[in-house]
Amino acid sequence: MPQQPDKTVLSYHANGKLLLTGEYFVLDGARALALPARLGQRLQITENESYTITWRSTDADGATWFEALFSLPAGECVHSNDAAVAARLSQILQAIDSQRPGFWKRFTGLQIETQLEFPRQWGLGTSSTLIANLAEWSGVDAWQLLRDTFGGSGYDLACAQASGPLVYQLQSGRPFFQSVAFQPPFAQQLYFVYLQKKQDSRAGIARYRACVQQRPDLVVQISELTDAIIFCKTLSAFEQLIQHHEQIIAESLALPRAKELYFSGFWGEIKSLGAWGGDFVLATSHRPALETLAYFNESGFPVVIPYEKMVL
């Protein structure tokens, strides 16, 4: 029997994310400065007559890192190369059906492909960009889909479709965010350095909950630092602000700063982003770019991305 032609091909894109201020305390209502990344994830949906969902995910280099076959309309995994990832995807598919009952019954077959534009281990939002893209395609509430699956503050979803930096805040548990003109005149002196360590955000949140119990005073301090950083005009003032921010988080979580751990000899400031201990840090430097890059490379950190090449 000849194969039926594909019916429809739909494509979506979501931005990656970085959290410049407010990490952890954003969960308790602090204002946070969030930055959408230039790199993100693409989603392509093709309808067919396979009576299954064929899923394939590729990394930034085009290599397939995940593939699976799911049943229709139940969304149960038939087989895959990673049981844990497949279980999470089944949960997402079922969460979509919970919001739109019978959603999967309308299809006779689907081929779903995701393509990351950044290395998966970078932590720029593999999960959040997937949630944003699937929510846009299926017409469900992205915030509810996030709550039903990965959880978290949701700032990453706000970044997914943003066109530039934004201020993000949870008010009575509901997300509020607005674009902000964060265009530091010293942007050419800012760099993102990859620590080559993957950090589990959920583990970081659990530590925060265990260490910090109802500190509205710190929520206010973090919010004030966010506001000051947004309007900061000089590199020296910016460095003082992020150092203060780092001290609050370090003392709250009883963790050493990334600068103490990895860059004690560095002349600029270092600020962790998001979950402490992994992914990227922000570095400031008043010295020439070549000297700055050489320092990090010689220290064993080869991935250093200038601010303007990373942030949308």
C-alpha positions in Angstrom: 0.0 0.0 0.0 1.5 3.4 -1.0 2.5 5.7 1.9 0.1 8.6 2.4 1.6 12.0 1.9 2.3 14.2 5.0 -0.6 16.6 5.7 0.8 19.6 7.5 4.1 20.9 8.6 4.1 23.5 11.4 7.2 25.2 12.9 7.7 27.1 16.2 10.6 28.8 17.9 11.3 29.8 21.6 14.2 31.7 23.1 16.5 30.4 25.7 16.9 32.2 29.0 19.3 33.6 31.6 18.3 35.0 35.0 20.6 37.9 35.8 19.1 38.8 39.2 16.6 37.4 41.7 17.6 33.7 41.6 15.7 31.7 44.2 14.1 34.7 45.8 12.0 35.2 42.6 10.0 32.2 43.9 8.9 34.4 46.9 8.0 37.5 44.9 11.3 39.3 44.4 11.6 41.3 41.2 14.1 39.6 38.8 15.9 40.7 35.7 15.5 38.0 33.0 17.4 37.9 29.7 16.1 36.0 26.6 19.0 34.3 24.8 19.6 34.6 21.1 19.8 30.8 20.9 16.7 28.7 21.6 14.8 25.7 20.4 12.8 24.9 17.3 9.8 22.6 17.1 8.5 21.1 13.9 5.2 19.2 13.7 4.3 17.0 10.7 0.9 15.3 10.4 0.8 11.8 8.8 -1.1 8.5 8.8 1.3 6.5 11.1 -1.3 6.3 14.0 1.6 7.0 16.4 3.7 10.0 17.6 7.3 9.6 16.3 9.6 11.9 18.4 13.2 13.0 17.6 15.3 15.6 19.4 18.6 16.9 18.0 21.3 18.9 19.7 23.0 22.0 18.4 25.4 20.0 16.3 22.5 18.1 14.6 23.2 14.8 16.5 20.1 13.0 17.7 20.1 12.8 21.5 16.6 11.4 22.0 14.1 9.5 20.0 10.9 7.6 20.9 7.6 6.3 19.7 4.4 7.2 21.6 0.9 5.7 21.1 -2.1 7.8 20.0 -4.2 9.0 21.5 -2.9 7.9 25.0 0.6 9.4 24.6 2.2 6.3 26.3 5.8 5.4 25.3 6.1 2.4 23.1 9.9 2.5 23.0 12.7 5.0 23.4 16.4 5.4 23.9 15.9 7.2 27.3 13.2 6.0 29.6 13.4 9.0 31.9 13.0 11.6 29.1 10.2 9.5 27.6 8.3 9.4 30.9 8.6 13.2 31.2 7.3 13.7 27.6 4.4 11.3 28.3 3.6 13.5 31.3 3.6 16.6 29.1 1.4 15.0 26.4 -1.1 14.0 29.1 -1.0 17.4 30.7 -1.9 18.9 27.3 -4.8 16.5 27.1 -6.0 17.5 30.6 -6.3 21.1 29.4 -7.8 20.2 26.1 -9.6 16.8 26.5 -9.5 14.7 23.4 -6.8 16.8 21.8 -4.7 13.8 20.7 -7.8 12.1 19.2 -7.9 14.5 16.3 -4.7 13.2 14.8 -4.0 10.1 12.8 -0.3 10.4 13.3 2.4 12.9 14.1 6.1 13.3 13.6 7.5 15.8 16.2 11.1 17.1 15.9 12.9 19.5 18.2 16.2 21.2 17.3 18.3 22.9 20.0 20.4 25.9 18.9 22.7 25.6 21.9 24.5 22.6 23.5 22.0 20.8 25.7 24.4 20.9 28.7 24.5 24.7 28.7 21.3 25.0 30.7 19.7 27.7 28.6 16.2 26.2 28.7 15.8 22.9 27.0 12.7 22.3 29.0 11.2 25.8 29.0 11.6 26.2 25.3 9.9 22.9 24.7 7.0 23.8 27.0 6.6 27.2 25.3 6.6 25.7 21.8 4.2 22.8 22.6 1.8 25.2 24.3 1.8 27.6 21.4 1.1 24.7 19.0 -1.6 23.0 21.1 -3.3 26.2 22.2 -3.0 25.4 26.0 -2.0 27.7 28.8 1.8 27.5 28.9 2.0 28.5 32.6 -0.4 25.8 33.6 1.5 23.3 31.5 4.7 24.3 33.3 3.0 23.9 36.7 1.7 20.4 35.7 5.1 19.2 34.6 8.4 20.9 35.5 7.3 23.6 37.9 9.5 26.6 38.8 9.0 30.4 38.8 8.1 30.6 35.1 10.5 33.4 34.2 11.9 31.1 31.5 8.5 31.0 29.8 8.4 34.8 29.8 11.8 34.8 28.1 10.7 32.2 25.5 8.7 34.7 23.4 10.3 38.0 24.6 12.1 40.4 22.3 14.4 41.7 24.9 15.2 41.9 28.7 12.3 41.9 31.1 11.4 42.3 34.8 9.7 39.2 36.1 7.7 38.9 39.4 5.3 36.5 41.0 2.4 38.3 42.6 0.2 36.0 44.7 1.7 33.1 42.7 0.7 34.7 39.3 3.4 35.8 36.8 3.7 39.4 35.9 6.4 40.7 33.6 7.2 43.7 31.4 9.9 44.7 28.9 12.6 46.8 30.3 15.3 48.9 28.5 18.3 47.2 30.0 21.0 48.4 27.7 24.1 48.8 29.9 26.7 51.2 28.3 29.4 48.8 29.5 27.8 45.7 27.8 31.1 45.1 25.9 32.8 44.5 29.3 30.4 41.7 30.2 30.9 38.0 29.4 29.1 34.7 30.1 31.4 31.9 31.2 30.3 28.3 31.1 31.4 26.4 34.2 31.1 23.0 32.4 28.9 21.7 35.2 25.2 20.9 34.9 23.1 22.2 37.8 19.8 20.7 38.8 17.4 23.6 39.3 15.0 21.5 41.4 17.8 20.5 43.7 18.8 24.2 44.1 15.2 25.2 44.8 15.0 22.4 47.5 18.1 23.8 49.2 16.7 27.3 49.1 13.5 26.1 50.7 15.4 24.3 53.4 17.7 27.2 54.2 15.5 30.3 53.8 12.2 30.5 55.7 10.1 33.6 55.1 12.5 36.4 54.7 10.5 39.3 53.2 13.4 41.6 54.1 15.7 39.8 51.7 12.9 39.7 49.0 12.8 43.5 49.3 16.6 43.8 49.1 16.8 41.6 46.0 14.1 43.6 44.4 15.9 46.9 45.1 19.1 45.5 43.7 17.3 44.4 40.5 15.9 47.9 40.1 19.4 49.5 40.7 21.1 47.1 38.3 18.6 47.9 35.5 19.4 51.6 35.7 23.1 51.3 36.4 25.3 53.4 34.1 28.9 52.5 35.1 30.8 49.2 35.3 32.2 49.9 38.8 28.7 50.6 40.2 27.4 47.4 38.5 30.2 45.4 40.1 29.3 46.7 43.5 25.6 45.8 43.0 26.2 42.2 41.8 28.7 41.7 44.6 26.1 42.6 47.1 23.6 40.4 45.4 26.1 37.5 45.5 26.7 38.0 49.2 23.0 37.8 50.0 22.6 34.5 48.1 25.8 33.0 49.5 24.9 33.8 53.1 21.3 32.6 52.6 22.3 29.3 51.1 25.5 28.8 53.1 27.3 28.3 49.7 30.6 29.8 48.5 30.6 32.2 45.6 31.7 31.0 42.2 34.5 33.6 42.3 35.9 32.0 45.5 35.6 28.5 44.0 37.0 29.1 40.5 38.2 32.6 39.9 39.8 33.9 43.0 42.6 35.6 41.0 40.2 37.3 38.5 40.3 41.2 38.5 36.6 41.6 37.7 33.4 40.4 39.4 31.7 37.1 38.9 28.0 36.5 39.4 26.2 33.2 39.4 23.0 32.9 37.2 20.0 30.8 38.2 20.9 27.7 40.2 24.2 28.1 41.9 27.1 25.8 41.1 26.6 25.2 37.4 25.8 26.4 33.9 26.9 30.0 33.2 28.2 32.8 35.3 28.4 36.5 34.4 31.9 38.0 34.4 32.8 41.7 34.3 36.1 43.0 33.0 37.7 46.4 32.5 40.6 44.8 30.7 40.8 44.1 26.9 38.8 41.3 25.5 41.8 39.2 24.5 43.3 39.4 28.0 40.0 38.5 29.5 39.4 35.5 27.2 42.9 34.3 27.8 42.4 34.4 31.6 39.4 32.1 31.4 40.8 29.8 28.8 44.0 29.4 30.8 41.9 28.7 33.9 40.2 25.8 32.1 37.0 27.5 30.9 37.1 27.6 27.1 33.4 28.7 26.6 33.3 32.5 27.0 30.5 34.4 25.2 30.4 38.2 25.0 27.1 39.7 26.4 26.0 41.1 23.1 26.3 37.7 21.3 24.3 35.9 24.0 21.4 38.3 24.9 18.6 39.0 22.5 
